[in-house]
């Protein structure tokens, strides 16, 4: 470690320091001072850490701006230290505080942090700026990572953070060529969030602080950190296990899900054995995979040579003869319990003892699927979302007997194929589908109360979801809707809303996008169009349910529509938390964003509930339950936290 005595000998101690001033606006200005270029000596590292820690702790500080004195942000690590190392051979004088400052203090600060860059931000100086939540720079400021000119590489996270902002090709150019970019170019690349005149730099930083303090920014920051936390699973990731190498995976079933899963695997250089029950279905599955690959190439998301390489990693089979050396099997057949049980019996005989036995089931209890299997510790759920090679979420479903090694291995595979793995417990619908099963039911209730179906969809789109509940049902198909509705009705009869609307649609030959008409009409090459001819079917549903007060449609605001559809989802999320289905509340936020396309700028379903207020959610549900019944009845978990003033998202189970 570089001691202060050694620094003093080098002339640093007299001039180097870090100051902090807190204004009436609640913004702490932390200033680095070490002329001529504000080099990062040990006293600077310690000073930045000390001031940030103090600012984070103080209640009167709402945001933190980091800047440099004398028209320069920071020229990076003090190269005088390198000279001393070369003279003395003592490498222990290298400071080891940088990672601690960057990751644990600045980046993880719950208060907004903004780097106000003037003059230059080079090497470690830029790395500190990269750790801030935002960067504002004066015109012509120079930003770069020139460490290679000294024979070293950026050592404080720059190699990871820079590519995230500017993309890998440009990041490599900046690092490998030691090429600086101006603040103007940095703005175009995404490295700099705003460019402002030197005299306005601090004011702009304070204004930016206001943006960073908005609910939108808070939601996005929460979503970012929540996604990073999903791989921290107690008694799995913290017990010293290492993931095993998964080289070969068998996929059973070449339908929509199976072909998508196989596509994701071969695109990540994992050999795949695709099994079907006959040659016709096998050929159809292989063609679907080839179609997925061609689509990526045509949209310039995949190079032709990589596409050809990926397809070479695929082999189709009609029996289990090739399963003797697979590391994992993912079953992706139709939701039929007896069929899945028979497959898992066969797999136990055909696969090696180390092979992971995974099911892509979306609703069926894994204990039932593996009921006739002896190797209970190898059984796990690998629930992908459609299309599996595109959607980023992977629900890893564990039973009480699933081994930690199997969970860790599947988490590793998930990351390899560019999915975000979320470990969940075993229940009907698991985490995502269970949490969102009230979503469509609340929408159906509103329709039967007289609210226009297309108005509901538009309001939910305006809220931030890409599809409203009825267009989403059209997309999934009503056969799937009926099957899953039966599962949830059987598991949760006390709070399931039954409606004749879907049965009436099917009776009238409407199965959504599958056959070209549902609530919308679907023609090749054109967008879905609201179908007025569905209105008599809706009127028939209203007549059968007979719940419109006085036979007239209810009067309801857009805000109330959002709440009557999404508050029951929040309520079910609370039950999922209460049952311990997820590791932490934020895992549900990640799952809702990546699995159901809940708007990321709202932070996820649980974070959003805290934003509107758990007490408001509770009191609204209580009021509606008195009118419409148990579907809206607040859960015990929600009631306790709402009445106790406890945020939902802070719950770690």
N, C-alpha and C positions, 0 to 999 in steps of 0.2 A: 504493500500500500504506500502511496505517495504521502509522506508525512508533511505536516505544516512547516516543520523545520526545513525540510528540503525545498518546499515551495518558496519559503522566505529567501533561501539562498538563491533561488532562481528569479527573485524580484517580483513574484506574483502577489505576495501577501499584502503589500502596501496599497495596491491599486485594485485588486480583485474583490468583488463583492456582489451581493444580490439584495435589492431593496424591494419593499412592497408599500404601496399607498392604496388606501381604501376610500373611495369617494362616497358622496351622499347617495349616489345611484346604486350602491351595492357592488360596484365593479372593483375588484382588486387588480392593480397594475403591478405586476412583478417584472422588475427590470434587471437585466444582466449587465454588469459593468466590469470589464477587464480589457482596457485599451491595449492595443489599437483596434483589435477585431473581435473583442469579447470572446476570447478563446475559452474553452471549457476546461479550466483547471479544477482541481479537487475542491477548492473553496466554492467554485461556482456550482458544481454538482451538489454539494452539501447545502448551499444556499438556496438553490431552486427547490430542492426537496423540502427543506425547512419551511420556506414561504408557502409552497403549495399545500403542505400539510396543515399549516396554520389557517390558510384561506379556506380550505375545505372544512375545517373544524368550526370556524367562526360563523355564527348565525347571521351576522350583518353582511356577509359576503354572498352575493347571488351568482356571480360569474367571475372568471379569472382571465386576464389578458397577460400574455407573456411577451416581452419585447426586449430590445437591447439598447444600450445607451450610446450616444454619439453617432447616430445614423447607421448603425450596423446591428443586425440581429445577433449572429454569432458565426465566426469563421470556423467553428468546429473544435475538435480536440486540440489541446495545447501540444504542438509538435516539439516544444522544448523538452517534453518528457521523453520523446523518442531519442533525442540527442543524448540525454542523460543515460538512457538504457544502453545506447551504443557505447558510451564511455565506460560505464560501470558494469554492464552485463546483468544488472539487477532488474528483472522483469516484474518483480513484486511491486514496483512503484506505479504500475498501471492502475488507474482508479477502477473500482469494480462497482460503482454506484449507478452507472448509466441505465442499465436495464431496470433496476429498481425504480429509478425516477420515472423513466418513460412509461413502463407498463403499469406498475403498481400505484403510482401517484397521479401522473398527468392523464394517461389514457383512461384509467378506471375511475376518474373523478365523476361523481354524480352531478357536480356543478359544471356548467358549460365552460370549456377552455378554448381560448382563441389565441393563435400566434399572430402578432403584429410585426411583419417582417419589413425591415428597411435595409437597403444596402446589400447585404448578403446573408444567406443561410446555407452554409456549406458543411459537409460531413456530419459530425455529431450535432451541429446546429440545426441542420435540416431534419435530422432524425428526431430531435426534440419537437420541432414544429409538426412533424408527421404524427406525433403522439397526441397533439392537441386535436380537439373536435373540429376545428376549422382554422383556415389560414387566410389572412388578408395581407397583401403586400403592396408596397409603394412601387411606382413605375420604375422600370429598369433594374429592379432588384435581381440579384443573381442567386439561383438555387441549384444545388448539385451535391453529388456524393463523390468527391475526387480522391477517395482513399487509395485507389489502385496506384496513383502516382507515388504513393509512399510505400507501395508493396504490401498493403493490407486490404482487407475488405470491410465494408460497413458492418460494425459490430453491435449496433444498438437498435436493431429491428428495421432498418431502412430497406434491407433486401426483401422484407415481407410486406411492409406497408406501402412502399413506392409502387410496386406492380398493381396493388389493389386500386390505386388512384389513377394511374396513367396507362395501365396495361403492360403486359410483360415485354413486348418488343421495345417500347420507348424506355421502360425502366432499365432494360439491359444496355441500351445505348447510353443512357445517362451514367450508369455505373461502370460499364466496361471501357468506355471511352473517356471517362472522367469529364463528361460534357455538362456544363452548366446550362440552365435555361433561364430566360428572363421571366419576370412575373407575368408579363403579357402572354408569353407562350405557355407558362404554367397555368394560367386561367383557361386557355383553350384545352389543355390536356386534362384538367380536373385536379391538378396539384394545388392550385390556388383557388379559393372560393370567390375572392373579389380583389380588384386592384383599386387603390385609392391614393390620392396625393399624400406626400409625406406629412404635411401639416394636418391632414384629416385622418391619418392612419388610426390613431387611438379612438377618435370619435366614431369612425367606421367600425372599429372593433367592438365598441360599446353597442352600436346599433345591431351589429351581427349577433351580439349576446342576446338581444331581445328576440331575434329569430330563433336562436338556439334554445331559448327558453319557452318557445311555443309548445302547445300540445303535440303538434305534428313532429317537431324535432325530438321531443321527449319520447314519443311513440317509436320513432325510427331508431333512436339510440337504444331504447329498451329492447326492441326486436333484434338489433345487432348483438348486444351482449347476451340476450337469452339464447340465441342460436349458438353462440360459442359455448354455452354452458351445458348443452344437451348431452355431451359425451362424458360429463362428470357424473358417473353413476355409482352411488355408494355400494360397497361390497362387490363391485365389478371392476371399475377403473382404478381403484385405490388399494388393491390387495397384491400388487406386484406381478400380475399376469401380463404376458405378452401375447398379442394376437398371432394366431397361426397363419401361415401363408395359404391362401385359397387359390389354387391354380386351375381347378377344373370343376365346373358346376353343371349339374343336370337340371333341366327345366322340364316339368311334366305338364303338357298341354300347350298347344301352339295357337290358342285363341288370342283375343285382344290383349289380355294381360300377359300371358305367357310369351307372346312374340315381343311385347314391349320390354319385358324383363330380360329376355335373351339379347335384345338389341343393346340395352344398357350395359350388359356384361361384356359382350364382344367388343364394344367400343372402348372398353377399359382394359383390353388385352387379357381377358379371362376366357379360357376355352369353355365352350358350351356344348352339351349334348342335349338336343331337343327331342323329346319322346312324344309320339302320338299313337293312337290306337289303330290307325290304318293309313295307307299310303296317300289317300286323297287329302285327309286332314293334315298330314305331315307336310305335303307339298304346299298346301294353303298357308300353313304356319311359316314355312321357309320363305314363301313369296311375300308374306306380310313383313317379315324381318328385312328382306331385300328392299321392300318398298319404304320402310322406315329409313334405311340407309340412303337410298336414292333421294329421298326428300331432303335429308340433311345436306347432301351434296348439291342439289339444285338450289338450295337456299344459301349456298356458300358457307355453311356452318361446319363442313367436313371436307377435307381434301380427298381427291379421287384415290390417291395411293393408300391413304389410311382407310378408306371405305373398302377397298379390295382386301387389305390386310385383315380387317375386322371380319369380313365374310369367310375368310379362310379358317377362322377360329370356330366356325359353326359346323356341327355334324348332326344329321337327323337319324333317328333310330325308331324301331317299332317294338323293341323289347328291352329287357334290363341287362343284356349281355355286356354292354359298355359301362355299366355302373360300378364295376369292381374297383375302380381307382378314383372315383369322384370324391371331392372334399366336401361338397354340399349339394343337396337337392332342394329345389324350390318347386313345390306342387302348386299348380295354377289351373286346376280344372274347375268345373262348375260347382256351385255351392250345394253339394249333395253329400250328406254325412256318411252314408254307407259306402259310397264310392271312395271318399277320402280315407276312411278307415281301412278299406281293402288295399289302397295304394300304400299307406304307411306300413301295413303288414308286409307287403312285398318289398318295400324299400329296406326294411330292417334285415331281410334275408340277402338282398342283392348288393348292398353297399358295405364298404369297409367299416370297421368299428369306430373310426374317428369321424365318420361323415356326419355333418349337420343335417338334420331332417326338418326342413322349413315348409310352412304352408303360407300361401298368399291369401288365405281366407279373409274376408272382410267383416264377417259377423259370427261365424261358428266358434263355439268354445273349443279351444285347443285340447283341453282335457278329454273332450268327447272324441275329437279326431284321433288322438293318440291312445284311446282307451284300450285297444287290443295290441299295443306295442309295448315291449319290455323296456326299450331304451328311452325312458321318460326324460332323462337329463339332456338328451340331444334334440328334443322337440322344441321348436320355437316358431313364432309367427314372423313372417317377412311380408308385411302388408304394404304393397306399393299402391300408388294412386295413378289413375289412368289419364293420359298415356304414360306408361311406366318408364319409358326412356326419356321423357320430358319433365314430368312432375318431380320436384326436388325432394319430397318427403318420403322417408322410409320409417314406418312404425315397426319397431322390434317388440314383439309381444312375448313376454315370458310367463311361464307357469310357475308354480311354487317349486317345481322340480327341475326347471331348466338350469343348466350349470352356468356359472359366471363366465367360464371360458367360451362357451357357445355364444353367449350374448356379446362378449368382447369381439369375437371373431366376426360376427355379423355386423357389428358397429364398424369394424375395419373395412369390411366389404362395402358397406354403405358409403363410406368416405371415398373408397377407391373408385366407385362408379358415380361419384359426384352427387351423392344424396346426403341430406341432413338426417342422421339417425336419431330417433326419439324412442327411448325405451319406455314401454307401457305395460300395464298389467293385463291379465286375461279376464275379459268380461264381454258381454254382448256389445258388439260395435267397437270394442277397444276404446281408444281415447277420442279420435276425431269423429267417427260416425256416431258414437254414442252421444257426444257433446252436442252434435248438430242434428240429432233426430227430431227435436222439437221445431227446427227451422221451418220445414215445409208444413208441419201440422199447424203452426201459428198462422201461416199464410192462408191455409185452407179455411181456418176458422174465420178469418177476416173476409174471405170471399163469400162464405155462407152468411156472414153478417151484412152483406150487400156492398162490400168494397170492390171496385173494379180491379180485375186481375192484372190488367196491363199497367194500371196506375201503381199497383204494388211493386211489380217488377222494376218500373222506372225509378221509384223512390229508393229501392234497395241498390240499384245501380248508382244513383246519385250519392248514396251513402259511401260507396267505394267498392262494392263487390262487382266483379265483371259481369255476372249474370244474376237476374232476379230468381226467386225460388221456382217459379213456374217454367221459365226457360231452362233452368238447370234440370228440372224433372224431365222436360222434353228431351234434353240431351242424353240423360241416363237411360231413358226408356221406362215404361210403366210396368213392365214385367219385373224389372229389378226393384222398382219402388214397392210393388205389392209384396215381394218376397222379404225385403228388409223390414217393411212395416209389420209383417207377421212376427218376425223375430223380436222386434222391440215391444210389440203388443203383448207377446207372451212373457217377456222378461220384466216389463214395467207396466202392468195393466192398470195400476192406480193412477197413472199420469199420461196415458196415451189417449189422444183424440182420434176417434174414428170418424171418417167422412166418406160419403158415397161418391165423391167427385171422381176419383180415379177409376172406380169400377164403371161409372157411367162413360168415361172417356174410352175405356177398353171396349165396352159394349157397343160403342159407336165407331169402332175401328180406328181409334186414335192411339198410337203408341209412340208419339213424339217424333223425333228426328229419324228413328228407325224406319218408319214407313211414310215419312214426309208430312205428317200432320199431328198436332197435339193442341196446345194452346196457340201455337204458331204454325205457319206453313213453311215448308223447307223445300227449296228448289236448288238444284246444283248450280253453283256459281253465283248465287245471290244470298243476301242476308236473310235471316228469319223475319217473317212478317206476321204481326198479330192477325189472328184469324177470327173475324166477326162471327163466323158460323158456329163457333164453340159456345157462344153466349146462351143459346137455348139449353145446352147441356148444363151450364152453370146455373141457370134458372131452375132446372129440375133438381139439382143438388140443394139449392136454397129451399125449394118446396119440401123436399124430404126431411131436411134437418129442422126447418121451421124455427129458427132461433133469432130471426130479425125482430127487434122489439116493435110490436104493433104492426108487423109485416112490412116495415119500411127500413131501408138501408140506414145504418148508423152514420152519424156525422163524425169524422175523425181527421185529425191533422196529419201531415206528413211525418212529423216527429213521433206521434203516437203509433203510426204504422211501423216505423223502425223499431220502436220499443216493444210493441206487442209481438213482433217476430223475433227479435234478438234477445230480449230479457229472459224468455224461457230457455234460450241457449245458454245464457250466463248461469241460470239456475241449475241446469244439468251439469255445466262445468263445475259448479260448486259440489255437486254430488260426486262427480268423478274425483275431485280433490279429496272429499271426505272419505271416499272408499280407498284412497291410496293408489289409484290407477296410474298416476304419473309421479315422477320423482319430485317435481316442483311445479308451482303454478305457472311459471314462465314457459314450461314445456308445452302447456296447452296453448299459450300464445303463439309459439313457433308452429305448432301443429295446425292451428286455425289459419295462420297466414300461408303456410306452404301446402297444406292439404285442402283447405276450403277457399283459398284466395281472399281471406279476410284482409282488408287493407292494411298494409304494413305500417303506414303512417299513423294508424290508430293504435299500434302497439300490440295487437292481438286481442282476442275476445275478453280475457280477464283484465288486462291492462286497461282496455276501453271501459270496462265496467267500473273500475276504480276512478277513471276520468269523469264519468257521469255521476259517480257516487254510489257506493254499495247500498247506502240507506235509501236512495231514490229508487234503485232497482227493487229492493225489498218491499218498499211501501206500494210501489206500482203493482207488483205481482200480487201482493196481499189484497189490494183493491179489486183487481181483476178476478182473483180466485173466488171472491164473494159473489161475483156475478156469473162467471163462466165455469167454475168448478176447479177440480184438482189439477188440471193441466197447468194452471198458473200458481199453484200452492208453493210458497217459498220453502226452500230446503232448510233444514236445521242449520247447516253450515253457513248459508247466506244470512240467516236470521242472527246467528251469534256474532258474526263479524260486522254486520250492518249496525246492530244495536250497540256493539262494543267499540265502534269506530276503528276497526282493524282493517287495513287494506287487504284485498284478496290476493294481490300479486306477490306479496311478501312471504306467502306461505311456502315453507320448505318441508316436505313430508318425509 
